[in-house]
Amino acid sequence: MTINPSDALERAIVLAVKSHHGQRDKAGQPYILHVLRVMHAVSDPIAKQAAVLHDYIEDVGGTVAELTRHEISEPAIQAIARLSKPDHVSYCEYIISLSSDPIAVQVKMADLEDNYRIGRVAYRSGHEADDAKRIQKYALTYQFLSKAIRVEEYRKRMVGLE
């Protein structure tokens, strides 16, 4: 069955709104705003589906089977699965693994850009050191995904940030 990417995008947006209802980010803002900004940062309809649902498996507890039932496009589902970090895998190895999927890379880079934009960065009282490490981890990951640093350097520089 061929899935129309525009129709699938509408279904993805509805699913994201329902799934993230009531969630807040570290700054107390509705979490849905983050996934919508990530979606707007990519241009391809398949990447938009993956972007708006990039946290569906990892943060909401959704499944690939549910995404299939909602008729999300298969390439978007594959990217969403890659964007979902398994518990037993380090962040560094998770990023290296997803770097082979161009859709996942587009979405992750947009996610990182939104996560560390100056108006959204949260330096929470009592968590300053952890928040600074998180921002450093995001910056290194962005450099790796944009091919500014190689995998060996990325692994080396990520030591101590996870």
C-alpha positions, 0 to 999 in steps of 0.5 A: 500500500502506498501512503500519501506523505501529506496525509501521513504528515497530518496523521503524524501531527495529530498523533504527536499532539495527542501523545505529548498532551500535558507534557512540559519541557525543562523550561515548563513550556508545552513539549509539543512546541518542541516537536513542532519546531523540529518539524518546521526545521526540515523540508521533506514530508517524510522527514517532517513525519519523523521530526514531529514523532521523533520522541514518540517511541523513546519519551511516550512509549509508543511502538513501531507497530502503532506508527504502522497502524497510524499509517505513517510512511515506512521511511519515517518509521525507520527514522523514528526507530533510529532516533529512539535511543535504546537504554543499553546503548551509550548516547555516543554509539546511538548517534553513530548508529543513526548517522547512516540514515539521512532522514534521522540525521536531518531530524536529529540536527534540527532537534539539537538546534532546537535543544540548544538555541539560546532562548530554550537552554535551561540552566536550572539552579542546582543543575548547572554542571549537568546542563552545561555537559548536556549543551557540550554533548549537543554541540559535539553531536552536531559537529559529528553529524555535520561531518565537522569531526570524525567518529574517532574524535567524536568518541574521544571527546564524548568521554565524560559527557554521558 
